[in-house]
Amino acid sequence: MQINNLEAILEDEGIVFLTYGGLLTQSLISGMTDALEKESKVNEMSMKVSHNLLTIFIELSQNMMNYSKNSSLQDSGLNSKGLIIVGYDKSNDSYFILSRNILDAKDKEKIIPKIEQVLPLNNDELKTLYRELRRSGRGKHEKGAGLGFVEVARRCDKIEYSFSKINDSCYYYIFKAIINNS
């Protein structure tokens, strides 16, 4: 793809504040978060929108860092590679955080019910679920408290996700959180 084509897409579709594809580390996520904070000030985002955007970005980046798999059938080990895009969609006056990484079939089956659980809930129901999960410890695992999708759902206006099969054991996992600018 030529860079000019990408630039034309961005001019038509909106503004991209950050795009990264590759291996993720905690220090890289921290640096990208700093850059996003500066972008939010330059673009005069409201404090609420800025805070929600940063929180979702961190959650999705850490999920990619902690759960991404290798697409090779021979090596099913961890590979913290992913793609993340943060931008503004002019046509909808909304911000978005889009992530893509590779998951194995087992993780795919774990994720679907967690996302589907939060999709129909309103803000009050999400707060109740969040408190319940924190108190009970249900969903807690070695890499966190299991509250990620609830936290993301509380901070965005819409969630979209999909899986595309790579091979018999791996999928591209695409997740998009949309935050309205109003």
NURO-430864 format. One record per residue: residue number from 0; x, y, z of N, C-alpha, C in turn. Coordinates in pm, 1 decimal, m for minus. Layout:
! residues N
[NUM, [X, Y, Z], [X, Y, Z], [X, Y, Z]]
...
This chain:
! residues 182
[0, [84.7, m117.9, 0.0], [0.0, 0.0, 0.0], [89.1, 123.9, 0.0]]
[1, [54.3, 217.3, m80.3], [130.7, 341.1, m85.7], [83.0, 436.0, 23.3]]
[2, [174.3, 512.6, 77.5], [142.0, 606.2, 184.3], [41.4, 710.9, 137.4]]
[3, [45.8, 748.7, 10.5], [m50.1, 845.6, m42.1], [m192.7, 791.9, m36.6]]
[4, [m208.4, 661.3, m61.1], [m341.0, 599.8, m51.5], [m392.2, 606.3, 91.6]]
[5, [m304.4, 577.7, 185.6], [m342.3, 584.0, 326.5], [m381.4, 726.4, 364.4]]
[6, [m304.6, 822.7, 320.9], [m334.5, 962.5, 350.8], [m471.4, 1003.1, 294.7]]
[7, [m502.7, 959.6, 173.9], [m632.9, 991.6, 113.0], [m747.2, 929.6, 192.4]]
[8, [m729.1, 806.7, 237.4], [m830.8, 741.3, 319.8], [m853.3, 819.9, 447.8]]
[9, [m745.8, 861.8, 511.3], [m757.5, 935.4, 637.0], [m827.1, 1069.3, 617.3]]
[10, [m798.6, 1136.3, 507.8], [m864.4, 1264.2, 481.1], [m1013.9, 1245.2, 459.5]]
[11, [m1052.6, 1136.5, 394.4], [m1194.0, 1108.8, 369.5], [m1266.0, 1058.5, 494.0]]
[12, [m1202.1, 971.8, 568.0], [m1267.4, 900.7, 676.4], [m1254.2, 969.2, 812.0]]
[13, [m1146.9, 1037.0, 837.8], [m1127.5, 1096.3, 968.8], [m981.2, 1114.6, 999.9]]
[14, [m952.2, 1135.3, 1125.0], [m817.2, 1163.0, 1170.6], [m768.6, 1044.8, 1253.7]]
[15, [m647.7, 999.7, 1226.7], [m588.0, 894.4, 1307.8], [m482.4, 958.3, 1396.5]]
[16, [m498.2, 940.5, 1526.4], [m403.9, 995.9, 1623.4], [m286.2, 903.0, 1646.0]]
[17, [m312.3, 773.4, 1634.3], [m207.2, 677.7, 1664.5], [m235.9, 548.8, 1589.5]]
[18, [m133.7, 493.8, 1528.6], [m141.8, 361.8, 1466.6], [m14.4, 288.5, 1503.1]]
[19, [m30.2, 165.0, 1547.4], [87.9, 85.0, 1578.4], [58.6, m59.2, 1543.1]]
[20, [154.4, m121.6, 1479.8], [147.6, m263.9, 1451.6], [279.8, m326.9, 1487.0]]
[21, [277.1, m427.4, 1569.6], [400.4, m495.2, 1608.9], [391.2, m549.4, 1749.7]]
[22, [508.2, m582.6, 1803.4], [514.6, m636.2, 1939.0], [485.2, m525.4, 2040.6]]
[23, [409.0, m559.3, 2141.9], [372.0, m462.9, 2245.6], [444.2, m493.8, 2375.9]]
[24, [489.5, m390.1, 2441.7], [549.9, m401.7, 2574.3], [484.9, m296.5, 2663.2]]
[25, [500.9, m312.6, 2792.2], [442.6, m216.2, 2885.3], [502.1, m76.8, 2864.7]]
[26, [632.4, m67.9, 2839.9], [693.3, 63.8, 2821.1], [645.9, 128.1, 2690.4]]
[27, [622.2, 48.9, 2587.7], [568.9, 102.5, 2462.6], [425.9, 153.6, 2482.3]]
[28, [344.2, 77.2, 2553.3], [206.8, 120.3, 2582.2], [208.4, 250.1, 2660.4]]
[29, [298.4, 260.9, 2754.7], [310.6, 383.5, 2834.8], [347.3, 502.9, 2746.9]]
[30, [441.6, 483.9, 2656.0], [481.4, 591.7, 2565.3], [368.8, 633.0, 2472.4]]
[31, [294.5, 535.3, 2421.3], [181.8, 566.4, 2333.2], [70.9, 637.1, 2411.2]]
[32, [52.0, 600.0, 2537.1], [m47.3, 667.2, 2621.2], [m9.6, 813.6, 2640.4]]
[33, [118.3, 840.7, 2663.6], [164.9, 979.6, 2675.4], [135.5, 1057.8, 2547.7]]
[34, [162.4, 996.1, 2432.9], [136.1, 1062.6, 2304.5], [m13.0, 1090.3, 2287.4]]
[35, [m97.3, 995.4, 2325.9], [m242.4, 1015.6, 2316.1], [m290.3, 1126.6, 2409.2]]
[36, [m231.2, 1135.4, 2527.1], [m267.3, 1244.9, 2618.9], [m237.8, 1380.1, 2554.0]]
[37, [m122.5, 1391.0, 2489.8], [m87.0, 1516.2, 2422.1], [m182.5, 1543.8, 2305.9]]
[38, [m215.6, 1441.6, 2228.7], [m310.7, 1456.6, 2118.1], [m446.4, 1503.4, 2168.7]]
[39, [m489.2, 1450.2, 2281.8], [m620.5, 1488.8, 2334.6], [m622.5, 1635.9, 2374.2]]
[40, [m510.8, 1686.6, 2423.3], [m502.5, 1829.4, 2458.5], [m499.3, 1915.9, 2333.1]]
[41, [m417.2, 1875.9, 2236.4], [m405.7, 1951.6, 2111.7], [m540.9, 1957.7, 2040.3]]
[42, [m615.4, 1847.8, 2043.2], [m744.2, 1840.5, 1975.0], [m860.7, 1882.5, 2063.9]]
[43, [m828.5, 1935.3, 2181.1], [m926.5, 1991.2, 2274.4], [m1042.5, 1897.0, 2303.5]]
[44, [m1008.2, 1772.2, 2330.2], [m1109.5, 1674.4, 2371.6], [m1157.5, 1710.1, 2511.4]]
[45, [m1281.9, 1677.8, 2538.8], [m1330.9, 1697.2, 2675.5], [m1254.6, 1602.2, 2767.3]]
[46, [m1249.3, 1635.4, 2894.5], [m1177.2, 1552.6, 2991.3], [m1238.0, 1411.7, 2996.0]]
[47, [m1370.2, 1402.4, 2989.7], [m1437.0, 1272.1, 2996.0], [m1401.1, 1186.6, 2875.2]]
[48, [m1411.2, 1243.5, 2755.2], [m1379.2, 1169.2, 2633.6], [m1232.5, 1126.2, 2635.7]]
[49, [m1144.4, 1217.2, 2673.4], [m1001.9, 1187.8, 2679.2], [m972.9, 1073.6, 2776.6]]
[50, [m1030.7, 1080.7, 2895.1], [m1008.9, 977.7, 2997.0], [m1061.2, 842.0, 2947.9]]
[51, [m1180.3, 841.3, 2888.8], [m1236.9, 716.3, 2838.1], [m1152.6, 658.4, 2725.4]]
[52, [m1106.9, 742.6, 2635.6], [m1023.2, 699.4, 2524.4], [m893.9, 635.4, 2575.8]]
[53, [m829.2, 700.3, 2670.6], [m703.1, 648.5, 2724.9], [m724.6, 517.0, 2799.5]]
[54, [m829.7, 509.7, 2879.4], [m857.3, 387.7, 2955.6], [m881.9, 269.4, 2863.1]]
[55, [m961.6, 290.5, 2759.5], [m990.7, 182.5, 2665.0], [m865.0, 144.1, 2587.6]]
[56, [m786.8, 243.9, 2545.2], [m661.9, 215.8, 2474.5], [m570.6, 127.1, 2559.9]]
[57, [m554.5, 161.8, 2685.6], [m467.5, 84.3, 2775.3], [m521.2, m57.7, 2791.5]]
[58, [m650.4, m70.9, 2814.0], [m711.1, m203.5, 2832.7], [m690.4, m291.5, 2709.2]]
[59, [m719.9, m238.1, 2591.9], [m705.7, m317.9, 2469.6], [m559.7, m350.5, 2440.6]]
[60, [m470.1, m254.6, 2463.6], [m326.7, m279.6, 2441.1], [m274.0, m387.5, 2534.1]]
[61, [m312.4, m380.1, 2661.2], [m266.1, m481.7, 2756.0], [m324.2, m618.8, 2723.9]]
[62, [m449.4, m622.0, 2678.6], [m506.7, m750.2, 2636.9], [m427.0, m809.9, 2522.3]]
[63, [m391.0, m725.6, 2424.8], [m311.0, m776.2, 2312.9], [m175.0, m824.7, 2361.2]]
[64, [m113.4, m747.6, 2449.5], [18.2, m783.4, 2499.7], [12.7, m916.8, 2575.8]]
[65, [m92.9, m938.7, 2651.9], [m101.4, m1056.0, 2739.0], [m161.8, m1180.3, 2675.4]]
[66, [m239.2, m1164.6, 2568.8], [m313.0, m1279.8, 2517.5], [m288.8, m1314.2, 2371.9]]
[67, [m217.2, m1231.9, 2296.5], [m196.9, m1260.2, 2154.3], [m118.5, m1388.7, 2135.5]]
[68, [m158.5, m1463.5, 2035.3], [m93.4, m1590.5, 2003.7], [m22.2, m1579.9, 1870.2]]
[69, [57.6, m1678.6, 1842.1], [125.9, m1690.6, 1714.4], [32.2, m1763.3, 1618.9]]
[70, [29.2, m1724.7, 1493.5], [m61.2, m1788.5, 1396.4], [m8.1, m1921.1, 1344.2]]
[71, [112.4, m1956.9, 1377.7], [172.6, m2081.0, 1330.0], [117.7, m2200.2, 1407.6]]
[72, [81.8, m2303.9, 1336.0], [34.9, m2425.6, 1402.5], [146.1, m2491.9, 1482.5]]
[73, [271.7, m2475.9, 1439.0], [382.7, m2538.9, 1508.1], [415.1, m2468.2, 1640.4]]
[74, [387.8, m2338.6, 1647.8], [422.9, m2262.4, 1767.0], [298.8, m2189.9, 1817.3]]
[75, [231.0, m2250.3, 1912.7], [107.2, m2190.3, 1963.2], [133.4, m2102.5, 2085.0]]
[76, [257.2, m2061.3, 2100.8], [293.2, m1980.2, 2216.2], [249.9, m1835.0, 2204.2]]
[77, [276.4, m1761.1, 2310.1], [240.6, m1620.2, 2318.5], [324.5, m1537.8, 2221.5]]
[78, [260.5, m1442.1, 2157.7], [328.0, m1352.4, 2065.3], [256.7, m1218.6, 2076.3]]
[79, [311.0, m1126.5, 2153.9], [239.0, m1004.1, 2189.8], [232.3, m904.0, 2075.3]]
[80, [206.7, m954.9, 1956.5], [197.8, m873.4, 1837.5], [52.5, m833.0, 1816.2]]
[81, [33.2, m710.3, 1775.2], [m101.4, m665.0, 1747.7], [m100.7, m538.7, 1664.5]]
[82, [m219.6, m494.9, 1630.5], [m239.1, m371.0, 1557.7], [m341.0, m290.3, 1635.7]]
[83, [m310.4, m162.9, 1659.6], [m405.1, m77.3, 1729.8], [m408.8, 58.5, 1660.5]]
[84, [m530.1, 109.6, 1644.5], [m551.1, 238.2, 1578.8], [m643.7, 320.7, 1667.1]]
[85, [m607.4, 445.1, 1690.1], [m692.5, 537.8, 1764.7], [m718.7, 655.9, 1673.4]]
[86, [m844.5, 690.8, 1656.9], [m874.9, 798.8, 1564.5], [m1007.5, 865.5, 1590.7]]
[87, [m1038.1, 957.1, 1500.4], [m1161.6, 1035.0, 1506.2], [m1235.5, 1017.5, 1375.0]]
[88, [m1362.8, 983.9, 1382.5], [m1446.4, 965.7, 1264.6], [m1532.2, 1090.6, 1247.0]]
[89, [m1496.1, 1171.2, 1146.1], [m1567.1, 1298.1, 1122.0], [m1715.1, 1276.3, 1093.5]]
[90, [m1746.6, 1173.4, 1018.5], [m1885.5, 1152.5, 976.2], [m1978.7, 1123.8, 1093.5]]
[91, [m1926.7, 1067.5, 1200.1], [m2009.5, 1034.2, 1316.5], [m1975.9, 1118.0, 1439.3]]
[92, [m1880.5, 1210.4, 1427.3], [m1833.3, 1288.6, 1541.4], [m1805.0, 1197.0, 1660.4]]
[93, [m1721.4, 1096.8, 1634.0], [m1688.2, 1000.3, 1739.0], [m1541.0, 960.2, 1729.3]]
[94, [m1489.3, 915.7, 1841.8], [m1353.8, 862.4, 1849.0], [m1363.2, 710.4, 1851.1]]
[95, [m1257.6, 646.2, 1805.8], [m1258.1, 500.1, 1806.5], [m1121.7, 446.5, 1844.4]]
[96, [m1124.1, 328.9, 1902.7], [m1004.1, 251.4, 1931.2], [m1028.8, 116.1, 1865.5]]
[97, [m945.7, 81.3, 1769.1], [m961.3, m41.8, 1693.2], [m838.3, m127.9, 1717.3]]
[98, [m860.0, m251.3, 1755.2], [m747.0, m341.1, 1777.3], [m767.3, m471.2, 1700.8]]
[99, [m654.4, m530.3, 1663.1], [m657.4, m660.6, 1598.3], [m537.4, m740.6, 1644.8]]
[100, [m563.7, m862.1, 1686.0], [m456.3, m952.1, 1723.3], [m500.5, m1095.4, 1697.9]]
[101, [m411.7, m1188.0, 1723.2], [m438.3, m1328.9, 1696.3], [m469.5, m1400.5, 1827.2]]
[102, [m577.1, m1478.3, 1824.5], [m616.0, m1560.7, 1939.0], [m630.6, m1704.8, 1894.9]]
[103, [m615.3, m1795.7, 1989.7], [m644.3, m1934.8, 1956.4], [m793.1, m1960.9, 1978.9]]
[104, [m839.2, m2075.1, 1933.5], [m981.9, m2109.2, 1939.5], [m1032.3, m2113.8, 2083.9]]
[105, [m949.0, m2159.6, 2175.3], [m988.3, m2168.2, 2316.6], [m1015.5, m2028.2, 2373.6]]
[106, [m926.4, m1932.8, 2345.6], [m946.5, m1796.0, 2394.3], [m1067.2, m1730.9, 2327.7]]
[107, [m1088.2, m1761.1, 2200.6], [m1205.1, m1707.9, 2129.7], [m1332.2, m1749.6, 2202.3]]
[108, [m1341.2, m1875.3, 2240.2], [m1460.8, m1925.9, 2307.8], [m1477.5, m1866.5, 2448.3]]
[109, [m1368.8, m1825.8, 2510.4], [m1377.0, m1759.4, 2642.2], [m1424.6, m1614.6, 2627.7]]
[110, [m1380.4, m1549.1, 2522.3], [m1407.4, m1406.2, 2504.4], [m1551.9, m1377.8, 2463.2]]
[111, [m1605.2, m1457.9, 2374.7], [m1738.8, m1430.1, 2321.2], [m1843.6, m1411.5, 2431.0]]
[112, [m1855.7, m1503.5, 2528.1], [m1958.5, m1482.3, 2631.4], [m1934.4, m1356.6, 2715.7]]
[113, [m1808.3, m1320.5, 2737.1], [m1777.9, m1200.4, 2816.1], [m1823.0, m1074.1, 2743.2]]
[114, [m1797.8, m1068.1, 2613.5], [m1840.9, m951.9, 2535.8], [m1993.5, m950.4, 2525.3]]
[115, [m2051.2, m1065.0, 2493.2], [m2196.6, m1072.3, 2476.8], [m2269.8, m1038.3, 2607.0]]
[116, [m2206.6, m1065.3, 2719.3], [m2268.0, m1031.8, 2848.2], [m2283.4, m881.5, 2865.8]]
[117, [m2185.0, m803.1, 2820.6], [m2188.4, m658.3, 2843.9], [m2262.0, m580.4, 2735.5]]
[118, [m2273.7, m635.1, 2616.2], [m2333.2, m560.5, 2504.2], [m2473.5, m505.6, 2532.3]]
[119, [m2565.3, m583.9, 2589.7], [m2701.2, m531.4, 2607.9], [m2720.5, m445.8, 2732.7]]
[120, [m2618.4, m433.6, 2816.5], [m2635.7, m366.4, 2945.7], [m2626.6, m214.5, 2933.8]]
[121, [m2708.9, m145.1, 3012.2], [m2700.1, 0.9, 3019.1], [m2597.0, 38.7, 3126.1]]
[122, [m2572.9, 167.5, 3143.9], [m2468.5, 213.0, 3237.2], [m2491.6, 165.6, 3379.6]]
[123, [m2615.0, 172.0, 3428.0], [m2642.9, 127.4, 3564.8], [m2617.7, m22.6, 3580.4]]
[124, [m2657.5, m99.0, 3482.0], [m2635.3, m243.4, 3486.6], [m2486.0, m276.6, 3478.6]]
[125, [m2411.9, m200.4, 3399.6], [m2266.7, m220.8, 3391.1], [m2199.4, m189.1, 3524.8]]
[126, [m2242.4, m81.2, 3591.1], [m2186.7, m46.7, 3723.1], [m2213.8, m158.3, 3823.4]]
[127, [m2335.7, m211.1, 3821.1], [m2372.6, m318.8, 3912.7], [m2287.8, m442.6, 3886.4]]
[128, [m2273.9, m480.6, 3760.2], [m2192.2, m596.1, 3723.9], [m2047.2, m574.8, 3764.9]]
[129, [m1993.9, m455.9, 3741.8], [m1856.0, m423.5, 3778.2], [m1834.6, m444.6, 3928.5]]
[130, [m1924.9, m386.8, 4009.6], [m1913.6, m401.1, 4156.6], [m1924.1, m547.3, 4199.1]]
[131, [m2018.3, m618.9, 4138.9], [m2037.8, m759.7, 4172.4], [m1912.7, m841.5, 4141.9]]
[132, [m1854.4, m820.1, 4024.8], [m1734.0, m894.1, 3986.9], [m1615.0, m858.4, 4076.6]]
[133, [m1603.6, m732.0, 4112.7], [m1493.1, m690.3, 4201.7], [m1506.0, m756.0, 4338.6]]
[134, [m1627.9, m754.6, 4393.0], [m1650.1, m812.6, 4526.5], [m1632.1, m963.1, 4526.7]]
[135, [m1687.3, m1029.5, 4426.3], [m1686.9, m1175.7, 4424.9], [m1554.5, m1234.6, 4378.0]]
[136, [m1481.4, m1159.0, 4296.1], [m1357.8, m1212.7, 4239.0], [m1384.6, m1309.4, 4125.2]]
[137, [m1513.6, m1327.7, 4090.5], [m1550.7, m1415.4, 3980.3], [m1489.1, m1361.1, 3850.9]]
[138, [m1430.4, m1446.5, 3772.8], [m1367.7, m1404.2, 3647.6], [m1222.0, m1364.2, 3664.2]]
[139, [m1174.6, m1358.4, 3788.0], [m1035.2, m1321.5, 3812.9], [m943.9, m1430.5, 3756.1]]
[140, [m829.8, m1388.1, 3704.1], [m734.5, m1481.7, 3646.1], [m593.4, m1432.6, 3674.8]]
[141, [m495.5, m1509.8, 3629.2], [m355.9, m1478.0, 3661.9], [m308.2, m1345.4, 3605.9]]
[142, [m374.9, m1292.7, 3504.5], [m329.0, m1168.3, 3442.4], [m417.3, m1048.9, 3475.1]]
[143, [m515.8, m1066.0, 3562.9], [m600.4, m952.2, 3596.9], [m727.3, m992.2, 3668.7]]
[144, [m812.2, m893.7, 3688.1], [m934.7, m913.8, 3763.9], [m1051.1, m960.1, 3677.4]]
[145, [m1033.3, m967.4, 3545.2], [m1141.3, m1011.6, 3458.3], [m1249.5, m907.6, 3436.6]]
[146, [m1214.5, m781.4, 3457.7], [m1311.8, m673.2, 3446.5], [m1298.0, m593.6, 3316.3]]
[147, [m1207.2, m632.1, 3230.3], [m1172.5, m553.0, 3112.6], [m1288.4, m515.5, 3023.6]]
[148, [m1369.4, m613.4, 2982.9], [m1479.3, m582.3, 2891.5], [m1587.0, m498.3, 2959.0]]
[149, [m1606.4, m519.7, 3088.6], [m1702.6, m437.1, 3162.0], [m1651.5, m293.8, 3166.3]]
[150, [m1523.9, m276.7, 3194.7], [m1464.2, m143.0, 3199.7], [m1472.9, m73.2, 3064.6]]
[151, [m1442.7, m144.6, 2958.1], [m1451.1, m86.4, 2823.9], [m1595.5, m47.8, 2792.8]]
[152, [m1689.7, m136.8, 2821.1], [m1831.0, m109.4, 2792.3], [m1882.1, 11.0, 2871.0]]
[153, [m1832.4, 29.1, 2992.6], [m1873.6, 144.4, 3074.2], [m1825.2, 275.7, 3013.3]]
[154, [m1716.2, 271.4, 2939.6], [m1650.8, 393.8, 2892.0], [m1675.2, 424.7, 2744.1]]
[155, [m1743.3, 337.7, 2673.8], [m1769.7, 365.7, 2532.0], [m1919.3, 362.7, 2504.3]]
[156, [m1954.2, 407.0, 2385.8], [m2095.0, 411.1, 2346.4], [m2135.3, 292.3, 2260.3]]
[157, [m2036.5, 227.5, 2200.6], [m2067.8, 113.0, 2114.9], [m1945.5, 22.8, 2104.6]]
[158, [m1972.2, m106.3, 2099.8], [m1867.5, m206.7, 2081.2], [m1901.9, m287.6, 1957.2]]
[159, [m1800.6, m308.7, 1874.3], [m1812.5, m398.4, 1759.4], [m1696.4, m496.9, 1768.9]]
[160, [m1721.3, m623.0, 1733.1], [m1612.0, m719.9, 1733.4], [m1638.7, m827.8, 1629.8]]
[161, [m1532.5, m892.6, 1587.9], [m1545.5, m1003.7, 1494.0], [m1421.7, m1092.7, 1502.8]]
[162, [m1435.8, m1212.2, 1446.8], [m1325.7, m1307.1, 1437.6], [m1315.6, m1352.8, 1292.4]]
[163, [m1193.6, m1360.6, 1241.7], [m1168.9, m1413.7, 1107.4], [m1073.5, m1530.5, 1121.2]]
[164, [m1113.0, m1643.1, 1067.3], [m1032.4, m1764.9, 1079.2], [m903.4, m1752.6, 999.2]]
[165, [m791.6, m1783.3, 1063.0], [m660.9, m1787.2, 996.1], [m631.8, m1931.0, 952.9]]
[166, [m649.2, m2022.0, 1047.8], [m629.7, m2164.8, 1022.8], [m716.1, m2241.2, 1123.3]]
[167, [m694.7, m2370.0, 1137.1], [m780.2, m2450.5, 1224.9], [m770.9, m2413.6, 1372.2]]
[168, [m665.0, m2346.2, 1411.3], [m650.1, m2319.1, 1554.0], [m639.6, m2170.5, 1590.1]]
[169, [m634.1, m2081.3, 1490.2], [m612.5, m1939.2, 1520.9], [m709.1, m1848.8, 1444.6]]
[170, [m737.1, m1734.3, 1508.3], [m829.4, m1635.9, 1452.0], [m771.2, m1496.4, 1467.9]]
[171, [m801.8, m1409.1, 1371.1], [m781.7, m1267.0, 1392.7], [m900.3, m1220.3, 1476.1]]
[172, [m871.4, m1149.9, 1581.6], [m973.6, m1095.2, 1670.3], [m972.1, m943.6, 1652.2]]
[173, [m1083.5, m889.2, 1606.2], [m1094.2, m745.7, 1580.2], [m1195.8, m687.1, 1677.3]]
[174, [m1156.0, m582.2, 1746.0], [m1240.5, m519.9, 1847.8], [m1238.4, m368.9, 1825.1]]
[175, [m1356.1, m307.9, 1825.1], [m1365.2, m163.9, 1805.5], [m1456.1, m105.1, 1912.9]]
[176, [m1403.5, m7.3, 1983.4], [m1480.6, 68.4, 2082.3], [m1501.6, 209.2, 2026.3]]
[177, [m1624.2, 257.1, 2031.8], [m1658.8, 387.6, 1976.5], [m1707.5, 477.7, 2089.4]]
[178, [m1651.6, 598.6, 2092.9], [m1688.4, 697.5, 2195.7], [m1744.5, 820.6, 2124.6]]
[179, [m1870.8, 848.2, 2148.6], [m1931.8, 967.8, 2089.2], [m1869.5, 1093.1, 2148.9]]
[180, [m1858.0, 1197.0, 2069.5], [m1791.7, 1320.1, 2113.8], [m1885.2, 1412.7, 2191.3]]
[181, [m2008.5, 1373.7, 2211.9], [m2100.5, 1464.4, 2282.5], [m2111.2, 1429.6, 2429.5]]
